[in-house]
Amino acid sequence: MEFPGGTRPDGLPAALSDPARLAAVRATGLLDTGPEAAFDDLAALAAGLTGCDRAFVTLVDEQRSFWKACVGVDLHEIPDRQNPVRESFCYFLVGLGDTFAVADAPNDPRTRDHPSVRPMNIGAWAGHPILDRDGRVLGSLCVIDDRPHPWEPTVLASLATLARAVSTEIGMRQTLAAAVAAHELSAGLARSLQDSLLPPVLPQVPGVEAAASYVPAGGGIAVVGDFYDLFRGEDDQWHAVLGDVCGKGVAAAEVTALARYTVRAEASHHPAPAGVLARLNAALLAQRDDGRFLTAAHLTFRATPDGLTGTLCLAGHPQPLLRHADGRVEPLGTPGTLLGILPTVDLTDVAFHLDPGDTLLLYTDGATEARANYPGAPMLGDTGLTQALADCHDLTAEATIDLLNRRLSQHTQGWASDDTALLALRVPPRPDANPRPIA
């Protein structure tokens, strides 16, 4: 039999060995997989509509015809649900790219010498190709009757319709798989980009415990603008910064990267936090014209024999919370102007001191605005966060961050309504100090 694309040396259609077609067959992900209702149902419907004893959904590679679905044949093990391509009528469909039907297979000159006619008791056979989006033949939806009989045009039209349904099912699965893969890739890239905007580990500060966390909002993969940093400056002075850039995505990431770079660069020239944040404001106005702004808390500090002494400046950011060793919690700092909007900003440096056992918590507004995912859910609020910090009795900085994240998760019922960054600095209590009473 002649085929439009020619034949292989073994007389079978050359199209069987087409690399693009074989790649398309493999891309279905259906070869050597078990029965599935979606394909079994379509094969059963084909058998019922045509009145045939047997029906198959097949995938045809270079060497075999694999039966993804087979009705009227009691085969359950995957290795048994296939036959060599030479023994399958499906190669006619691959070679022709169109419907193939024989009314009397044992006597039709095209099929009478076919090796499967008598072993498979094929009287009449009809099949329509299953196609991918580019028109490549993946396999067939075919029916077999033990008895020879003519094929009515309406029957063949129904078989073609069902074959298109199989093609659609395969195409939808591939689209879904591609979407999932794209989502996973996008999520992975977003996580990588987000991670690149945060220090992989916090440095060890002599005489001070430091811990931080970042929890993204639930249900999304976008890169966001919450960030924190901790680094050593000049003359053993340490810097900590925590900020929140408005918006999400690449533009927010660009502002975040600019903020971290600028703070680190300017910290060596401006020892006071207000001077660093003023320079950051100028950099934002000079390099950005998209109206994005950020809030930030920046502090400098040194460990001293009696604790930690530092200076704090806020630029439109929530006031950090100082938990004293006796359990009292108080806000620190003077609210200032957010950055990236106005050429002149009002920023105030405020001195502070931590005694042994004291903890300072910096946070973004995702902590106080945390709420569950249902209408009317209450926010945790300033009071809730303050109480949660007060409950961190004698906890290390890392344990404090862990407890606060658990409280946030409990309040939101596991749903992070907004991105949340936390940074805790704690002066360890003296080994010989008596625990302070809890107020």
C-alpha positions as CSV (number, residue, x, y, z in Angstrom):
1,M,0.0,0.0,0.0
2,E,1.3,3.4,-0.9
3,F,1.6,6.2,1.8
4,P,1.9,9.9,1.0
5,G,5.1,10.2,3.0
6,G,6.7,7.0,1.6
7,T,7.7,3.8,3.3
8,R,10.5,2.5,5.5
9,P,12.6,-0.4,4.3
10,D,10.3,-2.8,6.1
11,G,7.4,-1.5,4.1
12,L,5.7,0.4,6.9
13,P,4.9,4.1,6.6
14,A,7.9,6.4,6.9
15,A,5.8,8.6,9.1
16,L,6.1,6.1,11.9
17,S,9.7,7.1,12.4
18,D,9.3,10.9,12.1
19,P,11.2,12.4,15.0
20,A,8.7,15.2,15.5
21,R,5.8,12.7,15.7
22,L,7.7,10.4,18.1
23,A,8.5,13.4,20.3
24,A,4.8,14.4,20.3
25,V,3.8,10.8,21.3
26,R,6.2,10.8,24.2
27,A,5.1,14.3,25.2
28,T,1.6,13.0,25.9
29,G,2.9,11.2,29.0
30,L,0.5,8.3,28.3
31,L,2.8,5.6,27.1
32,D,3.1,2.7,29.5
33,T,0.4,4.1,31.8
34,G,-2.6,2.3,33.3
35,P,-6.2,2.6,32.4
36,E,-8.0,5.9,33.0
37,A,-11.8,6.5,33.1
38,A,-11.6,9.4,30.6
39,F,-10.2,7.2,27.9
40,D,-12.0,4.1,28.8
41,D,-15.3,6.0,28.7
42,L,-14.6,7.3,25.2
43,A,-13.6,3.8,23.9
44,A,-16.8,2.3,25.4
45,L,-18.8,5.0,23.8
46,A,-17.2,4.3,20.4
47,A,-18.0,0.6,20.8
48,G,-21.6,1.3,21.7
49,L,-22.1,3.9,18.8
50,T,-20.6,1.6,16.2
51,G,-22.1,-1.7,17.6
52,C,-18.6,-3.3,17.6
53,D,-17.3,-5.8,20.0
54,R,-13.9,-4.1,20.7
55,A,-12.7,-0.5,20.8
56,F,-9.2,0.9,21.5
57,V,-7.5,4.2,22.3
58,T,-3.9,3.7,21.1
59,L,-0.6,5.6,21.1
60,V,1.7,4.5,18.3
61,D,5.4,5.0,18.5
62,E,8.1,3.6,16.1
63,Q,7.8,0.0,17.2
64,R,4.5,-0.6,18.9
65,S,0.8,0.3,19.3
66,F,0.1,0.9,23.0
67,W,-3.5,0.5,24.1
68,K,-4.3,3.2,26.6
69,A,-7.9,2.0,26.6
70,C,-9.2,-1.4,25.4
71,V,-12.9,-2.3,25.6
72,G,-13.9,-6.0,24.9
73,V,-10.4,-7.2,25.7
74,D,-9.7,-8.5,29.3
75,L,-6.1,-7.1,29.7
76,H,-5.1,-5.3,32.9
77,E,-1.3,-5.5,33.0
78,I,0.4,-2.7,31.2
79,P,3.0,-4.9,29.3
80,D,0.0,-6.9,27.9
81,R,-1.8,-3.8,26.5
82,Q,0.2,-3.4,23.3
83,N,1.3,-5.2,20.2
84,P,4.1,-4.7,17.6
85,V,3.3,-1.9,15.2
86,R,3.6,-4.3,12.3
87,E,0.7,-6.3,13.8
88,S,-1.5,-3.3,14.3
89,F,-3.8,-1.6,11.8
90,C,-3.0,1.7,13.4
91,Y,0.0,2.2,11.2
92,F,-2.4,2.8,8.3
93,L,-3.7,5.9,10.2
94,V,-0.2,7.1,10.8
95,G,0.8,6.7,7.2
96,L,-2.5,8.2,5.8
97,G,-3.1,10.8,8.4
98,D,-6.9,10.2,8.0
99,T,-9.7,7.7,8.7
100,F,-9.0,4.1,7.6
101,A,-11.8,1.6,7.4
102,V,-12.2,-1.9,5.9
103,A,-15.5,-3.7,5.7
104,D,-14.1,-7.2,5.1
105,A,-10.5,-7.4,6.5
106,P,-9.8,-11.0,5.5
107,N,-10.7,-10.3,1.9
108,D,-9.7,-6.7,1.4
109,P,-6.5,-6.6,-0.7
110,R,-5.1,-3.9,1.7
111,T,-5.4,-6.1,4.8
112,R,-5.9,-9.7,3.8
113,D,-2.2,-10.5,4.3
114,H,-1.9,-8.4,7.5
115,P,-0.5,-10.6,10.3
116,S,-3.2,-9.7,12.9
117,V,-6.3,-10.4,10.8
118,R,-6.7,-14.0,11.8
119,P,-5.1,-14.1,15.3
120,M,-7.2,-11.1,16.4
121,N,-10.3,-12.3,14.5
122,I,-10.8,-9.0,12.6
123,G,-13.8,-9.0,10.4
124,A,-14.3,-5.2,10.0
125,W,-12.0,-2.5,11.3
126,A,-12.4,1.3,11.4
127,G,-10.2,4.0,13.0
128,H,-9.7,7.7,13.1
129,P,-6.4,9.3,14.0
130,I,-5.8,11.0,17.3
131,L,-3.9,14.3,16.6
132,D,-1.8,16.8,18.5
133,R,-2.3,20.5,18.1
134,D,0.1,20.5,15.1
135,G,-1.8,17.7,13.3
136,R,0.7,15.0,14.0
137,V,-0.8,11.5,14.4
138,L,-0.4,10.3,18.0
139,G,-2.4,7.1,17.6
140,S,-6.0,6.1,17.0
141,L,-9.5,5.6,18.3
142,C,-10.4,2.3,16.5
143,V,-13.2,-0.3,16.7
144,I,-13.1,-4.0,15.6
145,D,-16.0,-6.3,14.8
146,D,-15.7,-10.0,14.5
147,R,-18.0,-10.0,11.5
148,P,-17.4,-8.2,8.2
149,H,-19.9,-5.5,7.5
150,P,-20.0,-2.2,5.6
151,W,-19.4,1.1,7.5
152,E,-22.1,3.7,7.3
153,P,-20.9,7.3,6.8
154,T,-22.7,8.4,9.9
155,V,-20.9,5.8,12.0
156,L,-17.6,6.9,10.7
157,A,-18.5,10.5,11.4
158,S,-19.4,9.6,15.0
159,L,-16.1,7.7,15.3
160,A,-14.2,10.8,14.1
161,T,-16.1,13.0,16.6
162,L,-15.1,10.7,19.4
163,A,-11.5,10.7,18.2
164,R,-11.4,14.5,18.3
165,A,-12.7,14.2,21.9
166,V,-9.7,12.0,22.7
167,S,-7.4,14.5,21.0
168,T,-8.9,17.3,23.0
169,E,-8.5,15.4,26.3
170,I,-4.9,14.8,25.6
171,G,-4.4,18.5,24.5
172,M,-6.1,19.7,27.7
173,R,-3.9,17.5,29.8
174,Q,-0.8,18.9,28.1
175,T,-2.0,22.4,28.5
176,L,-2.6,21.8,32.2
177,A,0.8,20.2,32.7
178,A,2.5,23.1,30.9
179,A,0.6,25.5,33.1
180,V,1.6,23.7,36.3
181,A,5.2,23.5,35.1
182,A,5.1,27.2,34.3
183,H,3.6,28.0,37.6
184,E,6.2,25.9,39.4
185,L,9.0,27.6,37.4
186,S,7.5,31.0,38.1
187,A,7.2,30.2,41.8
188,G,10.8,28.9,41.9
189,L,12.1,32.0,40.2
190,A,10.1,34.2,42.5
191,R,11.4,32.4,45.5
192,S,15.0,32.6,44.2
193,L,14.6,36.3,43.6
194,Q,13.0,36.9,47.0
195,D,15.7,34.9,48.7
196,S,18.4,37.0,46.9
197,L,16.9,40.1,48.5
198,L,17.3,38.7,52.0
199,P,20.6,37.7,53.7
200,P,20.9,33.9,53.6
201,V,22.0,33.8,57.2
202,L,22.4,36.6,59.8
203,P,25.9,37.4,60.9
204,Q,26.8,36.6,64.5
205,V,27.0,39.8,66.5
206,P,29.2,39.6,69.6
207,G,27.2,39.9,72.8
208,V,23.8,40.0,70.9
209,E,21.4,37.4,69.6
210,A,19.8,38.1,66.3
211,A,17.1,36.2,64.4
212,A,14.7,37.0,61.5
213,S,12.0,35.5,59.4
214,Y,10.1,36.3,56.2
215,V,6.6,34.7,55.6
216,P,5.0,35.4,52.2
217,A,1.3,36.1,51.8
218,G,-0.8,33.0,51.2
219,G,-2.0,32.1,47.7
220,G,0.6,33.9,45.7
221,I,4.1,33.6,44.2
222,A,4.8,37.2,43.4
223,V,8.1,38.7,44.6
224,V,7.3,41.3,47.3
225,G,9.1,44.2,49.0
226,D,9.5,43.2,52.6
227,F,13.2,43.0,53.4
228,Y,15.6,43.1,56.3
229,D,19.4,43.2,56.7
230,L,22.0,43.1,59.4
231,F,25.6,44.0,58.8
232,R,28.7,45.4,60.4
233,G,29.8,49.0,59.8
234,E,32.7,51.2,60.8
235,D,34.4,51.0,64.2
236,D,32.5,47.9,65.4
237,Q,29.2,49.6,64.8
238,W,26.4,47.3,63.6
239,H,23.4,48.2,61.4
240,A,20.0,46.7,61.2
241,V,17.4,47.7,58.7
242,L,13.9,46.4,58.0
243,G,11.6,47.8,55.3
244,D,8.5,47.4,53.3
245,V,8.3,48.4,49.6
246,C,4.8,49.1,48.3
247,G,3.5,46.7,45.7
248,K,4.8,43.4,44.4
249,G,6.7,41.9,41.4
250,V,9.9,42.8,39.7
251,A,9.4,46.6,40.2
252,A,9.1,46.1,43.9
253,A,12.2,43.8,43.9
254,E,14.2,46.5,42.1
255,V,13.3,49.0,44.8
256,T,14.2,46.5,47.5
257,A,17.6,45.8,45.9
258,L,18.2,49.6,45.6
259,A,17.3,50.1,49.2
260,R,19.6,47.4,50.6
261,Y,22.5,48.5,48.4
262,T,22.0,52.2,49.3
263,V,21.8,51.6,53.0
264,R,24.9,49.4,53.0
265,A,26.8,52.0,50.9
266,E,25.7,55.1,52.8
267,A,26.2,53.5,56.3
268,S,30.0,54.0,56.0
269,H,29.6,57.7,55.3
270,H,26.7,58.6,57.6
271,P,26.9,57.1,61.1
272,A,23.5,58.3,62.0
273,P,20.5,56.3,60.8
274,A,18.6,59.5,59.8
275,G,21.4,60.5,57.4
276,V,21.4,57.0,55.8
277,L,17.6,57.1,55.2
278,A,17.8,60.6,53.9
279,R,20.3,59.5,51.3
280,L,18.1,56.5,50.5
281,N,15.2,58.9,49.9
282,A,17.4,60.9,47.5
283,A,18.4,57.8,45.6
284,L,14.8,56.6,45.2
285,L,13.8,60.0,43.8
286,A,16.8,60.1,41.5
287,Q,16.6,56.6,40.1
288,R,12.8,55.8,40.2
289,D,9.9,57.7,38.6
290,D,7.1,55.1,39.1
291,G,5.8,56.5,42.4
292,R,6.9,53.5,44.4
293,F,7.7,54.3,48.1
294,L,8.9,52.4,51.0
295,T,8.8,52.5,54.8
296,A,11.9,51.6,56.8
297,A,13.3,51.2,60.3
298,H,17.1,51.6,60.5
299,L,19.1,51.4,63.7
300,T,22.8,51.4,64.6
301,F,24.0,49.8,67.8
302,R,27.0,48.5,69.8
303,A,27.2,45.9,72.5
304,T,28.4,47.4,75.8
305,P,29.3,45.8,79.1
306,D,25.8,46.6,80.4
307,G,23.8,45.6,77.3
308,L,23.3,47.3,74.0
309,T,23.2,51.0,73.1
310,G,21.9,52.2,69.8
311,T,20.1,54.8,67.7
312,L,16.9,54.2,65.8
313,C,15.2,56.1,63.0
314,L,11.8,55.4,61.4
315,A,10.7,56.5,58.0
316,G,6.9,55.9,58.0
317,H,7.5,52.5,59.5
318,P,5.7,50.9,62.5
319,Q,7.4,51.5,65.8
320,P,9.6,48.6,66.9
321,L,8.7,47.0,70.2
322,L,11.1,46.7,73.2
323,R,10.4,43.8,75.5
324,H,12.1,44.3,78.8
325,A,13.3,41.4,80.8
326,D,10.5,41.8,83.3
327,G,7.9,41.4,80.5
328,R,7.0,45.0,79.9
329,V,6.7,46.0,76.3
330,E,7.0,49.5,74.9
331,P,7.2,51.1,71.4
332,L,10.4,52.9,70.4
333,G,11.1,55.6,67.9
334,T,9.5,58.7,66.4
335,P,7.3,58.1,63.3
336,G,8.9,59.9,60.3
337,T,8.2,60.4,56.6
338,L,8.0,57.5,54.2
339,L,10.7,57.4,51.5
340,G,10.5,57.9,47.7
341,I,7.8,60.5,47.5
342,L,8.9,63.9,48.9
343,P,12.3,65.6,48.3
344,T,12.4,66.7,51.9
345,V,11.7,64.1,54.7
346,D,11.3,64.5,58.5
347,L,13.4,61.9,60.1
348,T,14.4,61.7,63.8
349,D,17.2,59.7,65.5
350,V,16.2,58.3,68.8
351,A,18.7,56.8,71.3
352,F,17.8,53.6,73.1
353,H,19.3,51.0,75.4
354,L,18.8,47.3,75.9
355,D,19.6,45.7,79.2
356,P,20.5,42.1,79.6
357,G,17.4,40.0,78.9
358,D,15.8,42.7,76.8
359,T,14.5,42.0,73.2
360,L,13.9,44.5,70.4
361,L,11.5,43.5,67.7
362,L,11.3,45.1,64.2
363,Y,8.4,44.1,62.0
364,T,6.4,45.0,58.9
365,D,2.7,45.8,59.0
366,G,1.9,42.2,57.9
367,A,2.2,41.3,61.5
368,T,-0.3,43.7,63.0
369,E,-2.6,43.5,60.0
370,A,-2.6,39.6,60.0
371,R,-6.1,38.2,59.7
372,A,-7.8,34.9,58.7
373,N,-9.2,34.4,55.2
374,Y,-12.9,35.0,55.8
375,P,-15.0,38.2,55.6
376,G,-14.9,40.3,58.8
377,A,-11.9,38.5,60.2
378,P,-10.2,40.6,62.9
379,M,-6.7,41.9,62.6
380,L,-4.1,40.9,65.2
381,G,-3.4,44.6,65.8
382,D,-0.9,46.4,67.9
383,T,-2.3,44.9,71.1
384,G,-2.2,41.4,69.8
385,L,1.4,41.6,68.7
386,T,2.4,43.4,71.9
387,Q,0.8,40.6,74.0
388,A,2.5,37.9,71.9
389,L,5.9,39.5,72.4
390,A,5.2,39.9,76.2
391,D,4.5,36.2,76.3
392,C,8.1,35.4,75.1
393,H,9.4,34.8,78.6
394,D,13.1,34.3,78.7
395,L,13.2,33.1,75.1
396,T,16.2,33.5,72.8
397,A,15.9,35.8,69.8
398,E,15.3,32.7,67.5
399,A,12.7,31.2,69.9
400,T,11.0,34.6,70.0
401,I,10.7,34.7,66.3
402,D,9.4,31.1,66.2
403,L,6.7,31.9,68.9
404,L,5.6,35.0,67.1
405,N,5.2,33.2,63.8
406,R,3.2,30.5,65.5
407,R,0.9,33.1,67.1
408,L,0.4,34.8,63.7
409,S,-0.4,31.4,62.1
410,Q,-2.9,30.6,64.9
411,H,-4.6,34.0,64.5
412,T,-4.8,33.7,60.7
413,Q,-5.8,30.0,60.8
414,G,-2.7,29.3,58.6
415,W,-3.5,32.0,56.0
416,A,-0.9,34.7,55.7
417,S,-3.0,37.7,54.7
418,D,0.1,39.8,54.0
419,D,3.8,39.4,53.7
420,T,5.5,39.6,57.1
421,A,9.1,40.2,58.0
422,L,10.3,40.0,61.6
423,L,13.8,40.9,63.1
424,A,14.6,40.4,66.7
425,L,17.7,41.6,68.6
426,R,18.2,40.3,72.2
427,V,20.8,40.9,74.8
428,P,21.3,37.5,76.6
429,P,20.8,37.7,80.4
430,R,23.9,37.5,82.6
431,P,24.5,33.9,83.6
432,D,24.4,34.9,87.3
433,A,21.4,37.1,87.0
434,N,18.2,36.1,88.8
435,P,15.1,36.0,86.5
436,R,13.1,39.1,86.7
437,P,9.4,38.9,87.7
438,I,6.9,39.0,85.0
439,A,4.7,42.1,85.2
